[in-house]
Every structure is written in C-alpha cells, then in structure tokens.
Amino acid sequence: MILYPKIYLRNATYLSKELIEKYNIKGIILDVDNTLMDYEREILENVDSWCENLKNEGIKFCIVSNSNNTKKIKLVAEKLKIPYINWAMKPLRIGLNKAQKIMNLKKENIAVIGDQIFTDIYGANRNKMISVLVEPLKEKDLFLTKIKRPFEERIIKKYLAQKGEK
C-alpha cells in the first residue's frame, strides 16, 4: 500500500548499517519537525554522531522540510553539516527531486525518514524512494498535523498487523 512505510523505526538513529546495507541505501533525506527536532526545538539526541558516522561510511544526506521557517531548518542543517531544502511541499515530488539532484543518486538508493504518513511516507513511496516512518519525538504537534494523527494511527495499526507485530 502506498501509505505503508518500507521500514518503521523508533527514531532516525535506529536506521542501522545493517538496514542500510539490506536496502542498498546510499543517501538519506531527513524531515525536521518531530523527526529531528521537537516543537520546543530540542534536537534528537545523538543524531549528529549518527549522521557523522554514516557520512564517514559514504552515505549522503539532505534535509527536506515542509517548513517555511528557514532559520530553524538552517540551524539543524548546520549542526549536521548537510544541505537543506525548506518549503518542500511534500508529498509533491519537487523537494524530494531537488534533494536527489543534490545527492546525485538514483531514487531507489535514497531513504526518506519522517514522522508523517501523508507527507513523508506517501511522498517517498510515490517517488519510488525507500520510505522510513519514525515515531514522532513528542506528542505536541502543529494544528494540521494533530488533525491527521488519528488517521495515521489507524494506518500504522493495520501495517503492524499485516507484518504480524503488536
């Protein structure tokens, strides 16, 4: 199903070298809001060392965020020392395609990590990239995201039931 992730993890740093090898991942697109940074602007613990270790292994990175808050996105991008695209309009392909060009990789070798099914996962799947759903860092969300969460929870339950989990 186009709304199901290829991989489901607790957070981005759980994307291990083993999973990267299994799915032949060469590049990673990261969402920011509630994936790398919570509503209070706290950055995911150890994400900088995780990112640095994978960069040392040859993995390329790019942030793709729907946020129009350039200052916030730039703050995370500078901490991780990776390029960024904001106001990406996910699930539309435009932002993901820009990131693909920046990384100069084939779509099938790019993982998209995010906390929302209707933007990150749907966008990755329709763009033939590897979709990685992570749990939101905190419950506090933007208003529009709060409205979508109950629908996402139903999809996740069906996804996990199909995989024989929970």
C-alpha positions in Angstrom: 0.0 0.0 0.0 1.3 3.5 -0.9 0.7 4.7 2.7 2.8 1.9 4.3 6.4 2.5 5.1 9.1 0.2 3.9 10.8 0.5 7.3 9.3 1.5 10.7 11.6 2.6 13.5 11.5 4.4 16.8 13.6 7.3 15.5 16.1 8.1 12.8 19.1 6.9 14.6 17.7 3.4 14.6 18.5 3.2 10.9 21.5 0.9 11.3 24.3 0.0 9.0 22.6 -3.4 8.6 19.4 -1.9 7.3 21.4 0.5 5.1 23.1 -2.5 3.5 20.0 -4.6 3.3 18.1 -1.8 1.3 21.2 -0.6 -0.6 20.8 2.9 0.8 23.3 5.5 -0.5 21.5 8.6 0.6 19.1 9.8 3.3 16.6 12.5 3.2 15.6 13.8 6.6 12.5 15.6 7.8 12.9 18.1 10.6 9.7 18.7 12.6 9.1 16.0 15.1 11.7 13.8 13.3 14.9 15.6 14.1 13.6 18.5 16.3 10.6 18.6 18.5 8.1 21.5 19.0 10.3 23.0 21.7 13.3 23.0 19.3 15.2 20.2 21.1 17.2 18.2 18.6 17.1 14.4 18.6 19.8 13.0 20.9 22.9 11.6 19.2 21.6 12.4 15.7 24.8 14.4 15.0 27.1 11.5 15.8 24.8 9.0 13.9 24.9 11.3 10.9 28.6 11.8 11.0 29.3 8.1 11.3 27.2 7.4 8.3 28.8 10.2 6.3 32.1 8.6 7.1 30.7 5.4 5.5 29.9 7.3 2.3 26.2 8.0 3.0 24.9 11.3 1.6 22.3 13.4 3.4 19.9 16.2 2.7 17.1 17.8 4.8 13.8 18.2 3.1 11.2 20.0 5.2 7.8 21.5 4.5 8.5 24.2 7.0 8.9 27.8 5.7 11.0 28.6 8.8 14.4 28.9 7.2 16.1 29.8 10.4 15.0 26.6 12.2 15.8 24.3 9.3 19.2 26.0 8.7 20.0 25.5 12.4 19.6 21.8 12.1 21.3 21.6 8.8 24.4 23.5 10.1 24.5 21.2 13.2 24.5 18.1 11.0 26.7 19.8 8.2 24.3 18.8 5.5 22.3 20.7 2.7 18.7 21.5 3.2 15.5 22.3 1.2 12.7 24.0 3.1 9.1 24.7 1.9 9.3 21.4 0.1 5.6 20.8 -0.3 5.8 17.1 0.4 4.1 14.8 -0.7 4.7 16.6 -4.0 7.9 15.4 -5.8 9.6 18.8 -6.2 11.5 18.9 -2.9 12.5 15.2 -3.0 13.7 15.5 -6.6 15.8 18.6 -5.6 17.4 16.5 -2.8 18.0 13.7 -5.3 19.9 16.0 -7.6 21.9 17.5 -4.7 22.9 13.9 -3.7 23.3 12.8 -7.3 21.9 9.3 -6.5 19.2 7.0 -8.0 15.8 7.3 -6.3 15.9 3.6 -5.4 19.0 4.2 -3.3 17.5 7.1 -1.3 15.7 6.6 2.1 13.2 9.3 3.2 12.9 9.4 7.0 10.0 11.2 8.5 7.2 11.0 11.2 4.2 11.7 8.9 2.5 9.2 6.6 0.6 11.7 4.5 3.7 13.8 3.7 6.9 11.9 4.2 5.9 8.3 3.6 3.4 9.0 0.8 5.9 11.3 -0.9 8.7 8.8 -0.7 6.6 5.9 -2.0 5.1 7.8 -4.9 8.6 9.0 -5.8 9.9 5.3 -5.7 12.2 6.0 -2.7 12.7 3.9 0.4 10.1 5.2 3.0 11.1 5.1 6.7 8.5 6.1 9.2 9.6 7.1 12.7 7.7 7.8 15.8 7.1 11.5 16.5 9.6 12.8 19.0 6.9 14.4 21.1 3.1 14.4 21.2 2.9 18.2 20.7 2.3 18.9 17.0 1.3 21.7 14.7 -2.5 22.1 14.5 -2.9 20.5 11.0 -0.6 17.6 12.0 -2.7 16.9 15.1 -5.8 16.5 12.9 -4.0 13.9 10.8 -2.5 11.8 13.6 -5.6 9.7 14.4 -5.8 8.6 10.7 -2.1 7.8 10.7 -2.5 5.7 13.9 -5.1 3.6 12.1 -2.8 3.1 9.2 0.1 2.1 11.4 -2.1 -0.4 13.3 -3.1 -2.1 10.0 0.5 -2.0 8.8 1.8 -3.6 12.0 -1.0 -6.2 12.0 -0.1 -7.1 8.4 3.6 -7.6 9.5 2.5 -9.6 12.5 3.6 -7.1 15.1 1.7 -5.5 18.0 
